[in-house]
Amino acid sequence: MVEGRRAIVITISTRASSGVWEDRSGPVLVAGLRELGLQCDDPVVVPDGPVVEVALREAVDAGADLVLTTGGTGLTPTDQTPEMTRRVIDREAPGIADAIRRYGADHGVPTAVLSRGLAGLAGRTLIINLPGSPGGARDGLAVLGPLIDHALDQVSGGDHPRPAADA
């Protein structure tokens, strides 16, 4: 069960971190993670760039089971979240990021495929990059909801569930 597991949400937005506008996607993720049974504080908000790597390493060092980022995954010259994430993760889990992009595109958002977000493991922490919009956050939660319990069980060393023997 995901209950008792800890998640950290990191919003990557230079404008939100400087107070130019309000973080709208981070709170969506926090609420969704809490509904899934994870412990989750309010989002950490950081500007795009090297500070993202620092925030990710701090989350891993704090023992988070799951870290969701929102923002910085697009094609603009300042979007650096995937590059900073790649510096932190040990192993990629590309199917998760692919599923999130596919979900958005399949649900009427063709630009979802422009996200360069990654998913992967840093030790025993699962890190997943999501787009920086409330809709992208909701799409990510829709994909993660059915698989997060099993994924976090696997990350912590759990085995695949065994079907009951036929009698």
C-alpha positions as CSV (number, residue, x, y, z in Angstrom):
1,M,0.0,0.0,0.0
2,V,1.2,3.6,-0.7
3,E,0.0,4.6,2.7
4,G,2.9,5.6,4.9
5,R,5.0,6.4,1.8
6,R,6.3,9.9,1.4
7,A,6.2,12.1,-1.8
8,I,7.7,15.4,-2.5
9,V,6.4,17.8,-5.2
10,I,8.8,20.2,-6.8
11,T,7.4,23.0,-9.0
12,I,9.9,24.3,-11.5
13,S,9.0,27.8,-12.5
14,T,11.2,30.9,-12.6
15,R,8.1,33.1,-12.5
16,A,6.3,31.3,-9.7
17,S,9.5,31.1,-7.6
18,S,9.9,34.9,-8.0
19,G,6.3,35.6,-7.1
20,V,5.3,36.8,-10.6
21,W,2.5,34.2,-10.7
22,E,1.0,31.5,-8.5
23,D,2.0,27.9,-8.7
24,R,-1.2,26.1,-9.9
25,S,0.1,22.7,-10.9
26,G,2.0,21.8,-7.7
27,P,-1.1,22.0,-5.4
28,V,-3.0,19.8,-7.9
29,L,-0.2,17.2,-7.5
30,V,-0.1,17.4,-3.7
31,A,-3.9,17.0,-3.5
32,G,-3.8,14.0,-5.9
33,L,-1.0,12.3,-4.0
34,R,-2.7,12.7,-0.7
35,E,-5.9,11.2,-2.3
36,L,-3.7,8.2,-3.3
37,G,-2.6,7.8,0.3
38,L,0.9,9.3,0.2
39,Q,2.2,11.8,2.8
40,C,3.0,15.0,1.0
41,D,3.8,18.5,2.2
42,D,3.1,21.7,0.1
43,P,5.2,22.0,-3.1
44,V,8.7,23.2,-3.1
45,V,9.0,26.0,-5.8
46,V,12.3,26.6,-7.5
47,P,13.4,28.4,-10.6
48,D,14.5,26.4,-13.7
49,G,18.2,25.6,-14.0
50,P,20.8,24.0,-11.7
51,V,18.8,24.6,-8.6
52,V,16.5,21.8,-9.8
53,E,19.3,19.3,-9.4
54,V,19.9,20.6,-5.9
55,A,16.2,20.3,-5.0
56,L,16.0,16.7,-6.4
57,R,19.1,15.6,-4.5
58,E,17.7,17.1,-1.3
59,A,14.4,15.2,-1.8
60,V,16.3,11.9,-2.4
61,D,18.5,12.6,0.7
62,A,15.4,13.3,2.7
63,G,14.2,9.7,2.0
64,A,11.3,10.5,-0.3
65,D,9.8,7.4,-1.9
66,L,8.4,9.5,-4.8
67,V,9.3,12.9,-6.3
68,L,7.1,14.5,-8.8
69,T,8.3,17.6,-10.6
70,T,6.0,19.9,-12.6
71,G,7.4,22.3,-15.1
72,G,10.5,22.9,-17.2
73,T,10.0,20.0,-19.5
74,G,9.1,21.9,-22.7
75,L,11.1,23.0,-25.7
76,T,12.0,26.6,-24.6
77,P,15.7,27.4,-24.1
78,T,15.2,27.7,-20.4
79,D,13.4,24.4,-19.9
80,Q,16.1,22.3,-18.2
81,T,14.3,19.9,-15.9
82,P,15.0,16.7,-17.9
83,E,18.7,17.6,-18.0
84,M,18.9,18.3,-14.3
85,T,16.9,15.1,-13.6
86,R,19.3,13.0,-15.7
87,R,22.1,14.1,-13.4
88,V,20.3,12.7,-10.4
89,I,18.8,9.4,-11.6
90,D,20.7,6.1,-11.8
91,R,18.2,4.3,-14.0
92,E,15.5,5.5,-16.3
93,A,11.9,4.2,-16.4
94,P,10.9,5.5,-19.9
95,G,7.6,3.7,-20.0
96,I,6.2,5.9,-17.3
97,A,7.1,9.2,-19.1
98,D,5.9,7.7,-22.4
99,A,2.5,6.7,-20.8
100,I,2.0,10.2,-19.5
101,R,2.7,11.8,-22.9
102,R,0.4,9.3,-24.6
103,Y,-2.4,9.8,-22.1
104,G,-2.4,13.6,-22.7
105,A,-2.3,13.1,-26.5
106,D,-5.1,10.5,-26.4
107,H,-7.3,12.8,-24.3
108,G,-7.2,15.7,-26.7
109,V,-3.9,17.5,-25.9
110,P,-1.7,16.9,-29.0
111,T,1.0,19.1,-27.5
112,A,1.5,16.6,-24.7
113,V,4.0,14.9,-26.9
114,L,6.3,18.0,-26.7
115,S,7.1,17.2,-23.0
116,R,10.6,16.0,-22.6
117,G,9.9,14.7,-19.1
118,L,11.8,11.8,-17.7
119,A,11.1,9.1,-15.1
120,G,13.7,7.1,-13.3
121,L,15.3,5.9,-10.1
122,A,17.7,7.7,-7.8
123,G,18.6,4.9,-5.4
124,R,15.2,4.0,-3.9
125,T,13.4,7.2,-4.9
126,L,11.2,7.3,-8.0
127,I,11.4,10.6,-9.8
128,I,8.9,11.6,-12.5
129,N,8.9,14.9,-14.5
130,L,5.4,16.2,-15.4
131,P,4.4,19.2,-17.5
132,G,4.0,22.5,-15.8
133,S,0.2,22.9,-16.1
134,P,-2.7,21.8,-14.0
135,G,-3.9,19.7,-16.9
136,G,-0.5,18.0,-17.3
137,A,-0.5,17.4,-13.5
138,R,-3.9,15.8,-13.7
139,D,-2.8,13.6,-16.7
140,G,0.2,12.5,-14.7
141,L,-1.9,11.5,-11.7
142,A,-4.4,9.7,-14.0
143,V,-1.5,7.5,-15.3
144,L,0.2,7.1,-11.9
145,G,-2.9,6.3,-9.8
146,P,-3.3,2.7,-11.0
147,L,0.4,1.9,-11.0
148,I,2.0,3.8,-8.1
149,D,1.5,1.3,-5.4
150,H,3.1,-1.5,-7.4
151,A,5.9,0.8,-8.7
152,L,6.8,1.9,-5.2
153,D,6.6,-1.6,-3.9
154,Q,9.1,-2.6,-6.6
155,V,11.4,0.3,-5.9
156,S,11.6,-0.7,-2.2
157,G,12.5,-4.3,-3.2
158,G,9.1,-6.0,-3.3
159,D,8.4,-8.8,-5.7
160,H,5.8,-9.2,-8.4
161,P,2.4,-10.3,-6.9
162,R,1.8,-14.0,-7.4
163,P,-1.6,-15.2,-8.6
164,A,-3.4,-17.5,-6.3
165,A,-2.9,-21.2,-7.1
166,D,-5.8,-22.8,-8.9
167,A,-7.5,-25.3,-6.7
